[in-house]
Amino acid sequence: MNYKRKFCPICRNEFVVLNDVEEKAVYCTLKCLSESQNKMNYGLSSSLV
């Protein structure tokens, strides 16, 4: 198994993923994924106002 080190765009922590799922793994935790989704939803709702 080969691994790759990546950096989370939300918290900037380094994490390790398998090469097979490298493109799908963007965030290090579900918390960071949730924060990303909240930022996207905020951006969409503020542009509608």
CHARMM internal coordinates of N, CA and C (Angstrom, degrees):
IC EDIT
DIST 1 N 1 CA 1.4590
DIST 1 CA 1 C 1.5210
ANGL 1 N 1 CA 1 C 108.74
DIST 1 C 2 N 1.3118
ANGL 1 CA 1 C 2 N 114.78
DIHE 1 N 1 CA 1 C 2 N 134.58
DIST 2 N 2 CA 1.4598
ANGL 1 C 2 N 2 CA 121.02
DIHE 1 CA 1 C 2 N 2 CA 177.57
DIST 2 CA 2 C 1.5207
ANGL 2 N 2 CA 2 C 109.43
DIHE 1 C 2 N 2 CA 2 C -108.21
DIST 2 C 3 N 1.3026
ANGL 2 CA 2 C 3 N 115.16
DIHE 2 N 2 CA 2 C 3 N 141.29
DIST 3 N 3 CA 1.4556
ANGL 2 C 3 N 3 CA 121.60
DIHE 2 CA 2 C 3 N 3 CA -177.67
DIST 3 CA 3 C 1.5166
ANGL 3 N 3 CA 3 C 110.45
DIHE 2 C 3 N 3 CA 3 C -120.60
DIST 3 C 4 N 1.3178
ANGL 3 CA 3 C 4 N 115.61
DIHE 3 N 3 CA 3 C 4 N 157.29
DIST 4 N 4 CA 1.4546
ANGL 3 C 4 N 4 CA 121.38
DIHE 3 CA 3 C 4 N 4 CA 176.88
DIST 4 CA 4 C 1.5257
ANGL 4 N 4 CA 4 C 108.88
DIHE 3 C 4 N 4 CA 4 C -132.79
DIST 4 C 5 N 1.3108
ANGL 4 CA 4 C 5 N 116.04
DIHE 4 N 4 CA 4 C 5 N 141.75
DIST 5 N 5 CA 1.4678
ANGL 4 C 5 N 5 CA 120.96
DIHE 4 CA 4 C 5 N 5 CA 176.00
DIST 5 CA 5 C 1.5216
ANGL 5 N 5 CA 5 C 108.84
DIHE 4 C 5 N 5 CA 5 C -90.06
DIST 5 C 6 N 1.3200
ANGL 5 CA 5 C 6 N 114.74
DIHE 5 N 5 CA 5 C 6 N 136.49
DIST 6 N 6 CA 1.4575
ANGL 5 C 6 N 6 CA 121.12
DIHE 5 CA 5 C 6 N 6 CA 179.38
DIST 6 CA 6 C 1.5201
ANGL 6 N 6 CA 6 C 108.79
DIHE 5 C 6 N 6 CA 6 C -133.07
DIST 6 C 7 N 1.3261
ANGL 6 CA 6 C 7 N 115.89
DIHE 6 N 6 CA 6 C 7 N 166.61
DIST 7 N 7 CA 1.4574
ANGL 6 C 7 N 7 CA 121.95
DIHE 6 CA 6 C 7 N 7 CA 176.86
DIST 7 CA 7 C 1.5141
ANGL 7 N 7 CA 7 C 109.24
DIHE 6 C 7 N 7 CA 7 C -121.63
DIST 7 C 8 N 1.3145
ANGL 7 CA 7 C 8 N 115.67
DIHE 7 N 7 CA 7 C 8 N 132.30
DIST 8 N 8 CA 1.4559
ANGL 7 C 8 N 8 CA 122.27
DIHE 7 CA 7 C 8 N 8 CA 179.30
DIST 8 CA 8 C 1.5266
ANGL 8 N 8 CA 8 C 109.40
DIHE 7 C 8 N 8 CA 8 C -71.08
DIST 8 C 9 N 1.3420
ANGL 8 CA 8 C 9 N 118.79
DIHE 8 N 8 CA 8 C 9 N 130.41
DIST 9 N 9 CA 1.4560
ANGL 8 C 9 N 9 CA 120.76
DIHE 8 CA 8 C 9 N 9 CA -179.56
DIST 9 CA 9 C 1.5345
ANGL 9 N 9 CA 9 C 113.79
DIHE 8 C 9 N 9 CA 9 C -72.38
DIST 9 C 10 N 1.3212
ANGL 9 CA 9 C 10 N 117.64
DIHE 9 N 9 CA 9 C 10 N -15.25
DIST 10 N 10 CA 1.4614
ANGL 9 C 10 N 10 CA 120.96
DIHE 9 CA 9 C 10 N 10 CA -178.91
DIST 10 CA 10 C 1.5239
ANGL 10 N 10 CA 10 C 111.34
DIHE 9 C 10 N 10 CA 10 C -89.38
DIST 10 C 11 N 1.3344
ANGL 10 CA 10 C 11 N 117.22
DIHE 10 N 10 CA 10 C 11 N -55.62
DIST 11 N 11 CA 1.4663
ANGL 10 C 11 N 11 CA 120.41
DIHE 10 CA 10 C 11 N 11 CA -174.33
DIST 11 CA 11 C 1.5288
ANGL 11 N 11 CA 11 C 113.40
DIHE 10 C 11 N 11 CA 11 C -104.27
DIST 11 C 12 N 1.3181
ANGL 11 CA 11 C 12 N 116.92
DIHE 11 N 11 CA 11 C 12 N -6.47
DIST 12 N 12 CA 1.4741
ANGL 11 C 12 N 12 CA 123.29
DIHE 11 CA 11 C 12 N 12 CA 178.35
DIST 12 CA 12 C 1.5285
ANGL 12 N 12 CA 12 C 113.68
DIHE 11 C 12 N 12 CA 12 C 67.04
DIST 12 C 13 N 1.3314
ANGL 12 CA 12 C 13 N 118.35
DIHE 12 N 12 CA 12 C 13 N 16.44
DIST 13 N 13 CA 1.4630
ANGL 12 C 13 N 13 CA 121.68
DIHE 12 CA 12 C 13 N 13 CA 175.95
DIST 13 CA 13 C 1.5199
ANGL 13 N 13 CA 13 C 110.06
DIHE 12 C 13 N 13 CA 13 C -79.61
DIST 13 C 14 N 1.3133
ANGL 13 CA 13 C 14 N 114.83
DIHE 13 N 13 CA 13 C 14 N 147.79
DIST 14 N 14 CA 1.4515
ANGL 13 C 14 N 14 CA 120.26
DIHE 13 CA 13 C 14 N 14 CA 176.22
DIST 14 CA 14 C 1.5215
ANGL 14 N 14 CA 14 C 108.85
DIHE 13 C 14 N 14 CA 14 C -86.07
DIST 14 C 15 N 1.3462
ANGL 14 CA 14 C 15 N 116.68
DIHE 14 N 14 CA 14 C 15 N 140.64
DIST 15 N 15 CA 1.4557
ANGL 14 C 15 N 15 CA 121.16
DIHE 14 CA 14 C 15 N 15 CA 175.39
DIST 15 CA 15 C 1.5226
ANGL 15 N 15 CA 15 C 109.04
DIHE 14 C 15 N 15 CA 15 C -143.68
DIST 15 C 16 N 1.3242
ANGL 15 CA 15 C 16 N 115.79
DIHE 15 N 15 CA 15 C 16 N 163.42
DIST 16 N 16 CA 1.4619
ANGL 15 C 16 N 16 CA 122.09
DIHE 15 CA 15 C 16 N 16 CA -174.47
DIST 16 CA 16 C 1.5244
ANGL 16 N 16 CA 16 C 109.20
DIHE 15 C 16 N 16 CA 16 C -115.65
DIST 16 C 17 N 1.3370
ANGL 16 CA 16 C 17 N 115.83
DIHE 16 N 16 CA 16 C 17 N 134.64
DIST 17 N 17 CA 1.4629
ANGL 16 C 17 N 17 CA 121.49
DIHE 16 CA 16 C 17 N 17 CA 178.20
DIST 17 CA 17 C 1.5233
ANGL 17 N 17 CA 17 C 109.78
DIHE 16 C 17 N 17 CA 17 C -133.38
DIST 17 C 18 N 1.3120
ANGL 17 CA 17 C 18 N 116.18
DIHE 17 N 17 CA 17 C 18 N 158.45
DIST 18 N 18 CA 1.4577
ANGL 17 C 18 N 18 CA 120.98
DIHE 17 CA 17 C 18 N 18 CA 173.71
DIST 18 CA 18 C 1.5279
ANGL 18 N 18 CA 18 C 109.63
DIHE 17 C 18 N 18 CA 18 C -68.31
DIST 18 C 19 N 1.3105
ANGL 18 CA 18 C 19 N 117.06
DIHE 18 N 18 CA 18 C 19 N 145.84
DIST 19 N 19 CA 1.4639
ANGL 18 C 19 N 19 CA 120.93
DIHE 18 CA 18 C 19 N 19 CA 178.41
DIST 19 CA 19 C 1.5230
ANGL 19 N 19 CA 19 C 111.69
DIHE 18 C 19 N 19 CA 19 C -58.16
DIST 19 C 20 N 1.3287
ANGL 19 CA 19 C 20 N 117.25
DIHE 19 N 19 CA 19 C 20 N -31.88
DIST 20 N 20 CA 1.4615
ANGL 19 C 20 N 20 CA 121.30
DIHE 19 CA 19 C 20 N 20 CA -178.19
DIST 20 CA 20 C 1.5280
ANGL 20 N 20 CA 20 C 113.01
DIHE 19 C 20 N 20 CA 20 C -63.25
DIST 20 C 21 N 1.3186
ANGL 20 CA 20 C 21 N 117.30
DIHE 20 N 20 CA 20 C 21 N -30.51
DIST 21 N 21 CA 1.4736
ANGL 20 C 21 N 21 CA 120.64
DIHE 20 CA 20 C 21 N 21 CA -177.59
DIST 21 CA 21 C 1.5221
ANGL 21 N 21 CA 21 C 112.35
DIHE 20 C 21 N 21 CA 21 C -114.11
DIST 21 C 22 N 1.2976
ANGL 21 CA 21 C 22 N 116.49
DIHE 21 N 21 CA 21 C 22 N 17.39
DIST 22 N 22 CA 1.4671
ANGL 21 C 22 N 22 CA 121.45
DIHE 21 CA 21 C 22 N 22 CA -176.51
DIST 22 CA 22 C 1.5221
ANGL 22 N 22 CA 22 C 112.86
DIHE 21 C 22 N 22 CA 22 C -55.74
DIST 22 C 23 N 1.3210
ANGL 22 CA 22 C 23 N 117.53
DIHE 22 N 22 CA 22 C 23 N -43.32
DIST 23 N 23 CA 1.4622
ANGL 22 C 23 N 23 CA 120.55
DIHE 22 CA 22 C 23 N 23 CA -176.95
DIST 23 CA 23 C 1.5282
ANGL 23 N 23 CA 23 C 112.41
DIHE 22 C 23 N 23 CA 23 C -71.27
DIST 23 C 24 N 1.3154
ANGL 23 CA 23 C 24 N 117.53
DIHE 23 N 23 CA 23 C 24 N -27.25
DIST 24 N 24 CA 1.4598
ANGL 23 C 24 N 24 CA 121.74
DIHE 23 CA 23 C 24 N 24 CA -177.93
DIST 24 CA 24 C 1.5198
ANGL 24 N 24 CA 24 C 112.44
DIHE 23 C 24 N 24 CA 24 C -86.10
DIST 24 C 25 N 1.3230
ANGL 24 CA 24 C 25 N 117.08
DIHE 24 N 24 CA 24 C 25 N -27.04
DIST 25 N 25 CA 1.4640
ANGL 24 C 25 N 25 CA 121.06
DIHE 24 CA 24 C 25 N 25 CA -177.43
DIST 25 CA 25 C 1.5219
ANGL 25 N 25 CA 25 C 109.25
DIHE 24 C 25 N 25 CA 25 C -86.83
DIST 25 C 26 N 1.3203
ANGL 25 CA 25 C 26 N 116.00
DIHE 25 N 25 CA 25 C 26 N 108.53
DIST 26 N 26 CA 1.4635
ANGL 25 C 26 N 26 CA 120.59
DIHE 25 CA 25 C 26 N 26 CA -178.35
DIST 26 CA 26 C 1.5180
ANGL 26 N 26 CA 26 C 110.87
DIHE 25 C 26 N 26 CA 26 C -111.62
DIST 26 C 27 N 1.3287
ANGL 26 CA 26 C 27 N 117.07
DIHE 26 N 26 CA 26 C 27 N -39.52
DIST 27 N 27 CA 1.4578
ANGL 26 C 27 N 27 CA 121.79
DIHE 26 CA 26 C 27 N 27 CA -175.12
DIST 27 CA 27 C 1.5209
ANGL 27 N 27 CA 27 C 110.22
DIHE 26 C 27 N 27 CA 27 C -109.96
DIST 27 C 28 N 1.3286
ANGL 27 CA 27 C 28 N 116.42
DIHE 27 N 27 CA 27 C 28 N 149.98
DIST 28 N 28 CA 1.4630
ANGL 27 C 28 N 28 CA 120.30
DIHE 27 CA 27 C 28 N 28 CA -175.55
DIST 28 CA 28 C 1.5256
ANGL 28 N 28 CA 28 C 112.64
DIHE 27 C 28 N 28 CA 28 C -80.53
DIST 28 C 29 N 1.3283
ANGL 28 CA 28 C 29 N 118.17
DIHE 28 N 28 CA 28 C 29 N -27.60
DIST 29 N 29 CA 1.4684
ANGL 28 C 29 N 29 CA 121.22
DIHE 28 CA 28 C 29 N 29 CA -179.06
DIST 29 CA 29 C 1.5225
ANGL 29 N 29 CA 29 C 109.88
DIHE 28 C 29 N 29 CA 29 C -141.07
DIST 29 C 30 N 1.3177
ANGL 29 CA 29 C 30 N 116.31
DIHE 29 N 29 CA 29 C 30 N 167.68
DIST 30 N 30 CA 1.4625
ANGL 29 C 30 N 30 CA 120.53
DIHE 29 CA 29 C 30 N 30 CA 174.91
DIST 30 CA 30 C 1.5239
ANGL 30 N 30 CA 30 C 111.39
DIHE 29 C 30 N 30 CA 30 C -66.16
DIST 30 C 31 N 1.3157
ANGL 30 CA 30 C 31 N 116.93
DIHE 30 N 30 CA 30 C 31 N -29.15
DIST 31 N 31 CA 1.4619
ANGL 30 C 31 N 31 CA 120.78
DIHE 30 CA 30 C 31 N 31 CA 177.33
DIST 31 CA 31 C 1.5263
ANGL 31 N 31 CA 31 C 110.36
DIHE 30 C 31 N 31 CA 31 C -61.72
DIST 31 C 32 N 1.3241
ANGL 31 CA 31 C 32 N 117.12
DIHE 31 N 31 CA 31 C 32 N -44.49
DIST 32 N 32 CA 1.4587
ANGL 31 C 32 N 32 CA 120.63
DIHE 31 CA 31 C 32 N 32 CA 179.53
DIST 32 CA 32 C 1.5296
ANGL 32 N 32 CA 32 C 111.18
DIHE 31 C 32 N 32 CA 32 C -67.60
DIST 32 C 33 N 1.3199
ANGL 32 CA 32 C 33 N 117.11
DIHE 32 N 32 CA 32 C 33 N -37.65
DIST 33 N 33 CA 1.4615
ANGL 32 C 33 N 33 CA 120.88
DIHE 32 CA 32 C 33 N 33 CA 175.47
DIST 33 CA 33 C 1.5207
ANGL 33 N 33 CA 33 C 110.36
DIHE 32 C 33 N 33 CA 33 C -61.01
DIST 33 C 34 N 1.3287
ANGL 33 CA 33 C 34 N 116.52
DIHE 33 N 33 CA 33 C 34 N -44.57
DIST 34 N 34 CA 1.4588
ANGL 33 C 34 N 34 CA 121.60
DIHE 33 CA 33 C 34 N 34 CA 179.72
DIST 34 CA 34 C 1.5275
ANGL 34 N 34 CA 34 C 110.95
DIHE 33 C 34 N 34 CA 34 C -62.80
DIST 34 C 35 N 1.3211
ANGL 34 CA 34 C 35 N 117.26
DIHE 34 N 34 CA 34 C 35 N -43.75
DIST 35 N 35 CA 1.4656
ANGL 34 C 35 N 35 CA 120.76
DIHE 34 CA 34 C 35 N 35 CA 178.27
DIST 35 CA 35 C 1.5231
ANGL 35 N 35 CA 35 C 111.06
DIHE 34 C 35 N 35 CA 35 C -61.59
DIST 35 C 36 N 1.3081
ANGL 35 CA 35 C 36 N 116.94
DIHE 35 N 35 CA 35 C 36 N -38.95
DIST 36 N 36 CA 1.4586
ANGL 35 C 36 N 36 CA 121.19
DIHE 35 CA 35 C 36 N 36 CA 178.12
DIST 36 CA 36 C 1.5313
ANGL 36 N 36 CA 36 C 110.94
DIHE 35 C 36 N 36 CA 36 C -63.32
DIST 36 C 37 N 1.3247
ANGL 36 CA 36 C 37 N 116.38
DIHE 36 N 36 CA 36 C 37 N -44.18
DIST 37 N 37 CA 1.4584
ANGL 36 C 37 N 37 CA 120.63
DIHE 36 CA 36 C 37 N 37 CA 179.11
DIST 37 CA 37 C 1.5242
ANGL 37 N 37 CA 37 C 111.17
DIHE 36 C 37 N 37 CA 37 C -65.47
DIST 37 C 38 N 1.3312
ANGL 37 CA 37 C 38 N 117.40
DIHE 37 N 37 CA 37 C 38 N -37.47
DIST 38 N 38 CA 1.4637
ANGL 37 C 38 N 38 CA 120.48
DIHE 37 CA 37 C 38 N 38 CA 177.96
DIST 38 CA 38 C 1.5217
ANGL 38 N 38 CA 38 C 110.53
DIHE 37 C 38 N 38 CA 38 C -64.81
DIST 38 C 39 N 1.3242
ANGL 38 CA 38 C 39 N 117.73
DIHE 38 N 38 CA 38 C 39 N -39.40
DIST 39 N 39 CA 1.4645
ANGL 38 C 39 N 39 CA 121.08
DIHE 38 CA 38 C 39 N 39 CA 178.30
DIST 39 CA 39 C 1.5285
ANGL 39 N 39 CA 39 C 110.61
DIHE 38 C 39 N 39 CA 39 C -64.87
DIST 39 C 40 N 1.3418
ANGL 39 CA 39 C 40 N 116.35
DIHE 39 N 39 CA 39 C 40 N -40.21
DIST 40 N 40 CA 1.4617
ANGL 39 C 40 N 40 CA 119.99
DIHE 39 CA 39 C 40 N 40 CA 179.73
DIST 40 CA 40 C 1.5167
ANGL 40 N 40 CA 40 C 110.17
DIHE 39 C 40 N 40 CA 40 C -67.29
DIST 40 C 41 N 1.3282
ANGL 40 CA 40 C 41 N 118.35
DIHE 40 N 40 CA 40 C 41 N -42.74
DIST 41 N 41 CA 1.4608
ANGL 40 C 41 N 41 CA 121.69
DIHE 40 CA 40 C 41 N 41 CA -179.96
DIST 41 CA 41 C 1.5276
ANGL 41 N 41 CA 41 C 110.50
DIHE 40 C 41 N 41 CA 41 C -66.12
DIST 41 C 42 N 1.3202
ANGL 41 CA 41 C 42 N 117.87
DIHE 41 N 41 CA 41 C 42 N -36.64
DIST 42 N 42 CA 1.4494
ANGL 41 C 42 N 42 CA 121.16
DIHE 41 CA 41 C 42 N 42 CA 178.27
DIST 42 CA 42 C 1.5170
ANGL 42 N 42 CA 42 C 110.59
DIHE 41 C 42 N 42 CA 42 C -65.42
DIST 42 C 43 N 1.3178
ANGL 42 CA 42 C 43 N 116.51
DIHE 42 N 42 CA 42 C 43 N -41.66
DIST 43 N 43 CA 1.4547
ANGL 42 C 43 N 43 CA 121.14
DIHE 42 CA 42 C 43 N 43 CA 179.38
DIST 43 CA 43 C 1.5126
ANGL 43 N 43 CA 43 C 112.15
DIHE 42 C 43 N 43 CA 43 C -64.57
DIST 43 C 44 N 1.3334
ANGL 43 CA 43 C 44 N 117.23
DIHE 43 N 43 CA 43 C 44 N -38.67
DIST 44 N 44 CA 1.4553
ANGL 43 C 44 N 44 CA 121.03
DIHE 43 CA 43 C 44 N 44 CA 178.72
DIST 44 CA 44 C 1.5191
ANGL 44 N 44 CA 44 C 111.64
DIHE 43 C 44 N 44 CA 44 C -69.22
DIST 44 C 45 N 1.3240
ANGL 44 CA 44 C 45 N 117.36
DIHE 44 N 44 CA 44 C 45 N -42.50
DIST 45 N 45 CA 1.4649
ANGL 44 C 45 N 45 CA 120.01
DIHE 44 CA 44 C 45 N 45 CA -176.90
DIST 45 CA 45 C 1.5251
ANGL 45 N 45 CA 45 C 111.00
DIHE 44 C 45 N 45 CA 45 C -72.06
DIST 45 C 46 N 1.3303
ANGL 45 CA 45 C 46 N 118.26
DIHE 45 N 45 CA 45 C 46 N -33.79
DIST 46 N 46 CA 1.4533
ANGL 45 C 46 N 46 CA 119.44
DIHE 45 CA 45 C 46 N 46 CA -179.68
DIST 46 CA 46 C 1.5185
ANGL 46 N 46 CA 46 C 111.70
DIHE 45 C 46 N 46 CA 46 C -72.78
DIST 46 C 47 N 1.3476
ANGL 46 CA 46 C 47 N 118.31
DIHE 46 N 46 CA 46 C 47 N -26.03
DIST 47 N 47 CA 1.4575
ANGL 46 C 47 N 47 CA 119.89
DIHE 46 CA 46 C 47 N 47 CA 179.15
DIST 47 CA 47 C 1.5293
ANGL 47 N 47 CA 47 C 111.50
DIHE 46 C 47 N 47 CA 47 C -78.93
DIST 47 C 48 N 1.3347
ANGL 47 CA 47 C 48 N 116.68
DIHE 47 N 47 CA 47 C 48 N -18.21
DIST 48 N 48 CA 1.4520
ANGL 47 C 48 N 48 CA 120.20
DIHE 47 CA 47 C 48 N 48 CA 178.94
DIST 48 CA 48 C 1.5234
ANGL 48 N 48 CA 48 C 112.42
DIHE 47 C 48 N 48 CA 48 C -83.12
DIST 48 C 49 N 1.3094
ANGL 48 CA 48 C 49 N 117.55
DIHE 48 N 48 CA 48 C 49 N -17.84
DIST 49 N 49 CA 1.4758
ANGL 48 C 49 N 49 CA 121.61
DIHE 48 CA 48 C 49 N 49 CA -176.44
DIST 49 CA 49 C 1.4950
ANGL 49 N 49 CA 49 C 109.98
DIHE 48 C 49 N 49 CA 49 C -82.33
END
COOR INIT
IC SEED 1 N 1 CA 1 C
IC BUILD
